Amino acid sequence: MANILVTGGAGYVGSICATELLNQGHSVVVLDNLSTGHRDAVPPGAKFIQADIGDRCAMRRLLRSADFDVVFHFAAKALIAESVSNPGVFFDGNLASGITFLECLREAGISRFVFSSTAAVYGNPIQVPIPEDHPNEPVNAYGESKLALERVLRWYAAAYGWSVVSFRYFNACGSAGEQGERHDPETHILPLLLQVASGRRHYFEIYGDDYPTPDGTCLRDYVHVLDIAQAHVLSLTQLNVPGYSAYNIGTGSAHSVRELCQVVQRITGRNLDIRVASRRAGDPAILCASPARLKQVFGWEPRHSGLDNIVASAWEWEQKQALVASS
């Protein structure tokens, strides 16, 4: 079993991945500055340290205090619209702080690294489903910052013999037991829709219905967070060989915003006030993964990622959050 450092482990995907690693018998230390994460999302059984990956002194102290076998790196700023209007913060937090963190790991002799990347590295696709060798032309600074750190990691693998796996998520969603999506402000489509269904929000806005898609709304590949976590667990089998590799995590099927609205209304039994607003900067019309490489190398399958199951699990989580908010 491995001793694993999980950065951003108080956030949505990071906390659920940390839970799955614990379930597999690994030892987990969660590192998070709690700027967007939640202390109560850190799973029982994980040690928690509040610090920032860009704090070189704090990272050196942490890495001297424990002998980590692997790092799972989830910590990042991730609001796409904000990255368009304020890119500097994203390059500072995701790239500059990320490089500081990598240098601290290198000093400590840690060379096995799993990176939480994003489908935003591709930009507007010229091929769908999108393979990993698709051209990288991000249309927002969030995707650009993730792509830049991917490129840094590729150089670390080549020069220093690191073993690096980058996972490019498509639309992570759904909940897992007592863990689910909580963002402030909330910008993700499924939590926003479900907050309307639970009465915590008055209406839902579709950002643009004039895209070159069948119903005019954006198409996205929705993948359950538990399937994302499983891919991370499987990556441990590849980290004994130096080199860099990137994998998409998606289902290979895309659903429109309007289609998701219909599924939410059916699952919740609620009629939602749905309005159309102008396009949001930085949104590609279509994002749909080819997960063929992940399936071939790891035998991974998106077992939880049926759209009905995703919505039903997220609805259970939202109902709990609505009760907490009303109490």
C-alpha positions in Angstrom: 0.0 0.0 0.0 1.2 3.5 -0.8 1.5 6.7 1.3 -0.2 9.3 -0.9 -0.4 13.1 -0.7 -3.6 14.5 -2.2 -3.5 18.2 -2.9 -6.9 19.8 -3.2 -8.4 16.9 -1.2 -11.0 19.1 0.4 -12.5 19.9 -2.9 -15.1 18.0 -4.9 -13.2 15.5 -7.0 -10.1 15.4 -4.7 -12.1 14.5 -1.6 -13.9 11.6 -3.4 -10.7 10.3 -4.9 -9.1 10.5 -1.4 -12.0 8.4 -0.1 -11.5 5.8 -2.8 -7.8 5.6 -2.1 -8.5 5.0 1.6 -11.0 2.4 0.7 -8.2 0.6 -1.2 -6.1 0.5 1.9 -3.7 3.4 1.1 -2.5 6.0 3.6 -3.7 9.5 2.6 -2.6 13.0 3.6 -4.8 15.8 2.3 -3.3 19.2 1.6 -5.6 22.1 0.9 -5.6 25.8 1.5 -9.4 25.8 1.9 -9.8 28.7 -0.5 -12.5 26.8 -2.3 -12.5 23.4 -0.5 -14.4 22.4 2.7 -12.8 21.0 5.8 -15.7 18.6 6.4 -15.2 17.1 2.9 -11.9 15.6 3.9 -12.7 11.9 4.5 -12.3 10.3 7.9 -9.0 8.4 8.0 -7.1 11.0 6.1 -4.7 13.4 7.8 -5.4 17.0 6.9 -2.9 19.8 6.5 -4.0 23.4 5.7 -1.4 25.0 3.5 -0.9 26.4 0.0 1.2 24.5 -2.7 2.9 27.8 -3.6 4.3 28.3 -0.1 7.7 26.9 -0.6 8.6 26.8 3.1 5.4 25.1 4.1 5.9 22.5 1.3 9.4 21.8 2.4 8.3 21.2 6.0 5.6 18.9 4.9 7.8 16.9 2.6 10.4 16.5 5.3 7.8 15.2 7.8 6.6 12.3 5.7 7.8 9.9 3.1 5.3 10.1 0.3 5.2 7.5 -2.5 2.8 9.3 -4.9 1.3 12.7 -5.3 -2.3 13.2 -6.6 -2.5 16.9 -7.6 -6.1 18.3 -7.7 -5.4 21.8 -6.2 -6.3 24.5 -8.7 -8.5 27.4 -9.5 -11.2 26.3 -11.9 -13.9 28.9 -12.7 -13.7 29.2 -16.5 -15.5 32.6 -16.8 -13.2 34.1 -14.1 -10.2 32.8 -16.0 -11.2 34.8 -19.0 -11.7 38.0 -17.2 -8.8 37.6 -14.7 -6.3 35.2 -16.2 -3.3 36.3 -14.1 -4.8 34.7 -11.0 -5.0 31.4 -12.8 -1.5 31.5 -14.1 -0.3 32.4 -10.7 -2.2 29.8 -8.8 -2.3 26.9 -11.3 1.0 27.3 -13.0 3.5 29.4 -11.0 2.5 27.8 -7.6 2.4 24.4 -9.4 6.0 24.8 -10.5 7.0 25.8 -7.0 5.3 22.7 -5.7 7.0 20.5 -8.3 10.4 21.8 -7.4 9.8 21.0 -3.7 8.8 17.5 -4.7 12.0 17.2 -6.7 14.1 18.3 -3.8 12.4 15.7 -1.7 13.0 12.9 -4.2 9.3 12.3 -5.0 8.9 11.4 -8.7 5.5 9.7 -9.1 2.8 12.2 -9.9 -0.9 12.1 -11.0 -2.2 15.3 -12.4 -5.9 16.5 -12.5 -6.1 18.1 -15.9 -9.1 19.1 -18.0 -10.7 18.7 -21.4 -10.4 22.5 -21.6 -6.8 21.9 -22.9 -8.4 21.1 -26.3 -10.5 24.2 -27.0 -12.9 24.0 -29.8 -12.7 20.4 -31.2 -11.9 19.7 -34.8 -12.6 16.0 -34.2 -15.4 14.4 -32.0 -15.0 12.3 -29.9 -11.7 14.0 -28.9 -8.6 11.8 -28.8 -5.6 12.6 -26.6 -3.5 13.6 -29.6 -6.1 16.3 -30.7 -4.5 19.7 -31.1 -4.4 21.8 -27.9 -5.9 25.2 -28.4 -7.5 26.3 -25.2 -10.1 29.1 -25.4 -9.8 30.1 -21.7 -7.0 30.8 -19.3 -8.1 27.9 -17.1 -7.4 25.4 -19.9 -4.2 27.2 -20.8 -2.9 27.1 -17.3 -3.6 23.4 -17.1 -2.0 22.7 -20.5 1.1 24.7 -19.4 1.6 22.6 -16.3 1.1 19.4 -18.4 4.0 20.6 -20.6 6.1 21.2 -17.6 5.4 17.8 -16.3 6.3 16.2 -19.6 9.8 17.9 -19.3 10.1 16.7 -15.7 9.4 13.1 -16.8 12.0 13.4 -19.6 14.7 15.1 -17.7 14.3 13.7 -14.1 12.8 10.3 -14.8 9.4 11.1 -13.2 6.4 8.9 -13.8 3.5 11.2 -14.6 -0.1 10.5 -15.5 -2.3 13.4 -16.5 -6.1 12.9 -16.5 -8.1 15.2 -18.7 -11.6 15.3 -17.2 -14.6 16.1 -19.2 -17.7 17.2 -17.1 -17.3 15.7 -13.7 -20.7 15.3 -11.9 -22.7 13.2 -9.5 -22.3 12.5 -5.9 -20.8 9.7 -3.8 -22.6 9.0 -0.5 -21.9 11.9 1.8 -19.7 13.8 -0.7 -20.8 16.0 -3.6 -20.4 19.3 -5.4 -20.2 22.5 -3.3 -18.9 25.6 -5.0 -19.2 29.2 -4.0 -20.2 30.7 -6.3 -21.7 27.7 -8.0 -21.1 27.7 -11.8 -21.6 24.0 -12.7 -24.6 23.1 -14.7 -26.0 20.1 -12.7 -25.8 21.7 -9.2 -27.4 24.9 -10.6 -30.3 22.9 -12.1 -30.8 20.9 -9.0 -30.8 24.0 -6.8 -33.7 25.3 -8.8 -35.5 21.9 -8.3 -34.9 22.1 -4.6 -36.1 25.7 -4.3 -32.7 27.2 -3.4 -32.5 29.1 -6.7 -35.4 30.7 -8.7 -34.4 29.8 -12.3 -31.7 28.3 -14.5 -30.1 30.1 -17.4 -28.9 28.4 -20.6 -25.9 30.3 -21.8 -26.6 30.4 -25.5 -29.0 28.5 -27.7 -27.4 29.4 -31.0 -24.5 27.0 -31.1 -23.9 24.8 -34.1 -25.5 21.8 -32.3 -28.8 19.9 -32.9 -30.8 22.0 -30.4 -28.5 25.0 -30.3 -27.2 24.4 -26.8 -23.7 23.2 -25.8 -23.0 19.4 -25.9 -21.0 17.9 -23.0 -19.7 14.5 -22.0 -20.9 14.0 -18.4 -18.8 11.5 -16.3 -19.6 10.4 -12.8 -17.1 11.4 -10.1 -16.8 7.8 -8.9 -15.6 6.7 -12.4 -13.1 9.5 -12.3 -11.9 8.3 -8.9 -11.6 4.7 -10.2 -9.3 5.9 -13.0 -7.1 7.5 -10.4 -6.8 4.3 -8.4 -6.0 2.4 -11.5 -3.2 4.8 -12.4 -1.1 3.5 -9.5 -0.3 0.5 -11.6 1.5 2.6 -14.2 3.6 4.7 -11.9 6.5 2.3 -11.7 7.8 3.2 -15.2 9.3 6.6 -15.9 7.5 8.6 -18.6 4.6 10.9 -19.2 1.1 9.9 -20.4 -2.2 11.6 -20.7 -5.7 10.1 -20.7 -9.2 11.4 -21.3 -11.8 10.6 -18.7 -15.2 10.7 -20.4 -17.9 8.4 -21.7 -17.7 9.0 -25.5 -21.3 10.3 -25.5 -22.4 13.9 -25.3 -25.7 15.4 -24.1 -27.0 18.9 -24.7 -27.9 21.4 -22.0 -31.6 21.1 -23.0 -31.4 17.3 -22.7 -29.9 17.5 -19.2 -32.7 20.0 -18.2 -35.3 17.4 -19.3 -33.6 14.6 -17.4 -33.4 16.7 -14.3 -37.1 17.6 -14.5 -38.0 13.9 -15.0 -35.8 12.6 -12.1 -36.8 15.3 -9.6 -40.5 15.5 -10.7 -40.2 19.3 -10.7 -41.0 21.8 -13.5 -38.1 24.2 -13.7 -38.0 27.9 -14.7 -35.5 27.7 -17.6 -34.4 30.9 -19.4 -32.0 31.6 -22.2 -29.2 34.0 -21.7 -26.3 35.1 -23.9 -23.3 32.9 -24.5 -20.7 32.7 -21.8 -17.1 33.5 -22.8 -14.8 30.5 -23.1 -17.4 27.8 -23.8 -16.7 25.5 -26.7 -19.8 24.3 -28.5 -19.0 20.6 -28.1 -16.8 18.6 -25.7 -16.9 14.9 -25.9 -14.1 12.5 -25.0 -12.7 9.4 -26.7 -11.9 7.2 -23.6 -10.4 4.5 -25.8 -6.9 4.9 -24.5 -8.0 4.7 -20.8 -10.1 1.6 -21.5 -7.3 -0.1 -23.4 -4.5 0.6 -20.9 -6.3 0.2 -17.6 -9.5 -1.7 -18.5 -11.5 1.3 -17.2 -15.2 1.5 -17.8 -17.6 4.4 -16.9 -19.8 2.1 -14.8 -21.6 4.9 -12.9 -22.0 7.4 -15.7 -25.4 6.8 -17.1 -27.1 10.3 -17.2 -30.1 9.1 -15.0 -27.7 7.7 -12.4 -25.6 10.9 -12.4 -28.7 13.1 -11.9 -30.3 10.8 -9.3 -27.1 10.7 -7.2 -26.6 14.4 -7.4 -30.3 15.0 -6.5 -29.9 13.0 -3.3 -26.9 15.2 -2.4 -28.8 18.5 -3.2 -31.7 17.5 -1.1 -29.4 17.1 1.9 -27.8 20.5 1.2 -31.2 22.1 0.9 -32.1 20.8 4.3 -28.9 22.1 5.9 -29.4 25.5 4.2 -33.0 25.8 5.6 -32.2 24.7 9.1 
